[in-house]
Amino acid sequence: MQLDLDQRHALVCGASRGIGRAVANELARLGATVTVLARSREVLEQVVAELATPNPATRHGLCVADMRDTAALARAVRECVAGRRVEILVHNSGGPPAGRASEAQPEDFAAAFAQHVISGQVLLQHVLAGMREAGYGRLVNIISTSVKEPIANLGVSNTVRAAVAAWAKTLSGELAGDGITVNNVLPGFTETDRLSSLIAERARAQSRSETEIAQAMRAQVPAGRFGKPDEIAAVATFLCTPAAAYVNGVSIAVDGGRTRSLS
Ligand SMILES: NC(=O)c1ccc[n+]([C@@H]2O[C@H](COP(=O)([O-])OP(=O)(O)OC[C@H]3O[C@@H](n4cnc5c(N)ncnc54)[C@H](OP(=O)(O)O)[C@@H]3O)[C@@H](O)[C@H]2O)c1
């Protein structure tokens, strides 16, 4: 299997912790030069310092940007990766707040749409010419199993994730001829800050303990446990390699078997 990413430059969003950070780590281990993006410079500096450098000449980088502000995102990315081609884009950030779709405000949908859909378009337009020039491009969106089965009380999230999946599927057809693949990874319950905050929120809403909520969630997973960020990252990273060249336009659940739908 051709897994070597030496000479490839990856831009990994939401990479200061959780799944994004785990993906940045794996890409670096396979030899990619990685630029990590999130809102905290201090944390990103630490992430960069800990990324692997199988080739000692590799210089990883960072980009401080808030993906909710898509104009600022465009400016930041232009500066951070100026003059350097990006062949791998991992589009990821934090999930929208919990709540019922019927009670969400229009502004909540607009904000989530900017952070999750428009941000992807801004980033793609920045890197697309380089991917075409290289004849090699990988766009991986980290979204959610809710694109297969909506999750209760994540109304805004369910809505914008479906939009990301539709965007990705459309792009996969448009860009395949340029050697560019577009795929989605759908994490199940994964041990990150996002999961902890969802458990805390459900415990509050249902007046139950966090331990009870976590147990009930684990019981929904045939594997009987939560996933680890590395387990999600392994699949996302594979999709970025030359070996995955013929995988295109798919949404892969990495959820311990929790999603019940057939496809
Ligand atoms: N963990 C799960 O169980 C699970 C399940 C299904 C889907 N997902 C989805 O998978 C994605 C990653 O989840 P995770 O668990 O790794 O989340 P996480 O631990 O909360 O990490 C989110 C990352 O995104 C960055 N981020 C958040 N808001 C941002 C913004 N406005 N602009 C730029 N960067 C931003 C955060 O860094 P800063 O805060 O420093 O900016 C952090 O690096 C999310 O969309 C999440 O909803 C997660």
The ligand as an SDF file (V2000), in Angstrom:
LIG
                    3D

 48 52  0  0  0  0  0  0  0  0999 V2000
  -16.4120   13.6720   19.5160 N   0  0  0  0  0  0  0  0  0  0  0  0
  -17.5230   13.1070   19.0850 C   0  0  0  0  0  0  0  0  0  0  0  0
  -18.1040   12.2330   19.7550 O   0  0  0  0  0  0  0  0  0  0  0  0
  -18.0850   13.4880   17.7380 C   0  0  0  0  0  0  0  0  0  0  0  0
  -19.1290   12.7110   17.2110 C   0  0  0  0  0  0  0  0  0  0  0  0
  -19.6620   13.0650   15.9710 C   0  0  0  0  0  0  0  0  0  0  0  0
  -19.1890   14.1580   15.2960 C   0  0  0  0  0  0  0  0  0  0  0  0
  -18.1780   14.8920   15.8360 N   0  0  0  0  0  0  0  0  0  0  0  0
  -17.7460   16.0800   15.0870 C   0  0  0  0  0  0  0  0  0  0  0  0
  -16.3910   15.9580   14.6940 O   0  0  0  0  0  0  0  0  0  0  0  0
  -15.8010   17.2600   14.6810 C   0  0  0  0  0  0  0  0  0  0  0  0
  -14.5610   17.2760   15.5830 C   0  0  0  0  0  0  0  0  0  0  0  0
  -14.9820   16.8900   16.8660 O   0  0  0  0  0  0  0  0  0  0  0  0
  -14.0520   16.8360   18.1510 P   0  0  0  0  0  0  0  0  0  0  0  0
  -14.7320   15.9010   19.0710 O   0  0  0  0  0  0  0  0  0  0  0  0
  -12.6440   16.6080   17.7900 O   0  0  0  0  0  0  0  0  0  0  0  0
  -14.2570   18.3260   18.6950 O   0  0  0  0  0  0  0  0  0  0  0  0
  -13.4100   19.1520   19.7630 P   0  0  0  0  0  0  0  0  0  0  0  0
  -12.6490   18.2450   20.6650 O   0  0  0  0  0  0  0  0  0  0  0  0
  -14.3710   20.1100   20.3520 O   0  0  0  0  0  0  0  0  0  0  0  0
  -12.3320   19.9390   18.8600 O   0  0  0  0  0  0  0  0  0  0  0  0
  -12.7670   20.8890   17.9490 C   0  0  0  0  0  0  0  0  0  0  0  0
  -11.5770   21.5200   17.2580 C   0  0  0  0  0  0  0  0  0  0  0  0
  -12.0570   22.5200   16.3570 O   0  0  0  0  0  0  0  0  0  0  0  0
  -11.5180   23.7990   16.7080 C   0  0  0  0  0  0  0  0  0  0  0  0
  -12.5520   24.7970   16.5020 N   0  0  0  0  0  0  0  0  0  0  0  0
  -13.7470   24.8810   17.1260 C   0  0  0  0  0  0  0  0  0  0  0  0
  -14.4220   25.9410   16.6970 N   0  0  0  0  0  0  0  0  0  0  0  0
  -13.6310   26.5550   15.7760 C   0  0  0  0  0  0  0  0  0  0  0  0
  -13.7650   27.7070   14.9840 C   0  0  0  0  0  0  0  0  0  0  0  0
  -14.8570   28.4870   15.0560 N   0  0  0  0  0  0  0  0  0  0  0  0
  -12.7550   28.0540   14.1620 N   0  0  0  0  0  0  0  0  0  0  0  0
  -11.6390   27.3040   14.0990 C   0  0  0  0  0  0  0  0  0  0  0  0
  -11.4510   26.1960   14.8100 N   0  0  0  0  0  0  0  0  0  0  0  0
  -12.4360   25.8220   15.6460 C   0  0  0  0  0  0  0  0  0  0  0  0
  -11.0980   23.6620   18.1700 C   0  0  0  0  0  0  0  0  0  0  0  0
  -10.0210   24.5250   18.4830 O   0  0  0  0  0  0  0  0  0  0  0  0
  -10.1890   25.9940   19.1220 P   0  0  0  0  0  0  0  0  0  0  0  0
  -11.3210   25.9100   20.0880 O   0  0  0  0  0  0  0  0  0  0  0  0
   -8.8480   26.2270   19.7320 O   0  0  0  0  0  0  0  0  0  0  0  0
  -10.4490   26.8990   17.9620 O   0  0  0  0  0  0  0  0  0  0  0  0
  -10.6140   22.2200   18.1990 C   0  0  0  0  0  0  0  0  0  0  0  0
   -9.3090   22.1410   17.6970 O   0  0  0  0  0  0  0  0  0  0  0  0
  -16.8950   18.2300   15.1600 C   0  0  0  0  0  0  0  0  0  0  0  0
  -17.5680   18.7940   14.0620 O   0  0  0  0  0  0  0  0  0  0  0  0
  -17.8040   17.3300   15.9470 C   0  0  0  0  0  0  0  0  0  0  0  0
  -19.1090   17.8310   16.0950 O   0  0  0  0  0  0  0  0  0  0  0  0
  -17.6070   14.5830   17.0290 C   0  0  0  0  0  0  0  0  0  0  0  0
  1  2  1  0
  2  3  2  0
  2  4  1  0
  4  5  1  0
  4 48  2  0
  5  6  2  0
  6  7  1  0
  7  8  2  0
  8  9  1  0
  8 48  1  0
  9 10  1  0
  9 46  1  0
 10 11  1  0
 11 12  1  0
 11 44  1  0
 12 13  1  0
 13 14  1  0
 14 15  2  0
 14 16  1  0
 14 17  1  0
 17 18  1  0
 18 19  2  0
 18 20  1  0
 18 21  1  0
 21 22  1  0
 22 23  1  0
 23 24  1  0
 23 42  1  0
 24 25  1  0
 25 26  1  0
 25 36  1  0
 26 27  1  0
 26 35  1  0
 27 28  2  0
 28 29  1  0
 29 30  1  0
 29 35  2  0
 30 31  1  0
 30 32  2  0
 32 33  1  0
 33 34  2  0
 34 35  1  0
 36 37  1  0
 36 42  1  0
 37 38  1  0
 38 39  2  0
 38 40  1  0
 38 41  1  0
 42 43  1  0
 44 45  1  0
 44 46  1  0
 46 47  1  0
M  CHG  2   8   1  16  -1
M  END
$$$$
